[in-house]
Amino acid sequence: MSTPNLRLAEHYRQLIRDGKLRPGDKLPTVREMAEKHTVATATVRAGLSWLRTEGWIVTTPRGSWVADEVVNTAAPADRLERVRRTGSVLGDGETKRVLSATLIVPPLYVAELFDQDPGEQVVRREYVIGTGAQRLALEVDWYPAEFAALVPDLLGTEPGPATAEHPGRGNDLMRQIEQATGRTVTNGRDAMHGRAADQREAGHLGIAIGAPILAGTHEWSDAEGVMLYGEWCLPERLTIGYEYKI
């Protein structure tokens, strides 16, 4: 279990990631947070120090505010957790523009991840996540081909109408997959590295070719195998972070 200051910091990170606290919003005072969360004021200050270090908030003698410029984005684990909580991979104010969604024969390394023979197809979805005028990430998700028959939205590019059951229609694909297949993601692994943006990445992120980016991959699986393999890249101004147990 994480320490109280880390739990408090994650509580406010989640509110900011989900869009419940927007850029420029004022946070409660240290004393108000201490009373609300039943912790010492020193614990609150320690939690706020994490948020300042990571760029989520700014603090002045008049208090703490959510940073005006978005400098953080959700990690893959954060987005999966949000799907479980809200039904949507997106936070309030975020958008997802799907560039393509198709069945294709993947590169050999993707076929090997899904333990299938070369020449067999998988679902490939490419999209850009943003907020306002900012582009936060370019992503490509790969799924087993059999999921497309069970979840037709996998091959759609339009979000579709929002409903009470699906508040982010088209953004809740993993929830739809788990419901349709009876499978549940139980394991995940992330990897990331810094490199230069290629022409395709630069065009979609609105940055110069060769600009530094953080590129990463994630794999979500269960006992039966890989359910999603994702590839993504972020502009250099953005930070991602997550907690883990040892």
Secondary structure as UniProt FT lines:
FT   HELIX           4..17
FT   TURN            18..19
FT   TURN            23..24
FT   HELIX           30..37
FT   HELIX           41..53
FT   TURN            54..55
FT   STRAND          57..60
FT   TURN            61..62
FT   STRAND          63..66
FT   HELIX           76..86
FT   TURN            92..93
FT   STRAND          94..104
FT   HELIX           108..113
FT   TURN            114..115
FT   TURN            118..119
FT   STRAND          122..131
FT   TURN            132..133
FT   STRAND          134..144
FT   HELIX           146..150
FT   HELIX           152..155
FT   TURN            167..170
FT   HELIX           173..181
FT   STRAND          187..196
FT   HELIX           199..205
FT   TURN            209..210
FT   STRAND          212..222
FT   TURN            223..224
FT   STRAND          225..235
FT   TURN            236..237
//
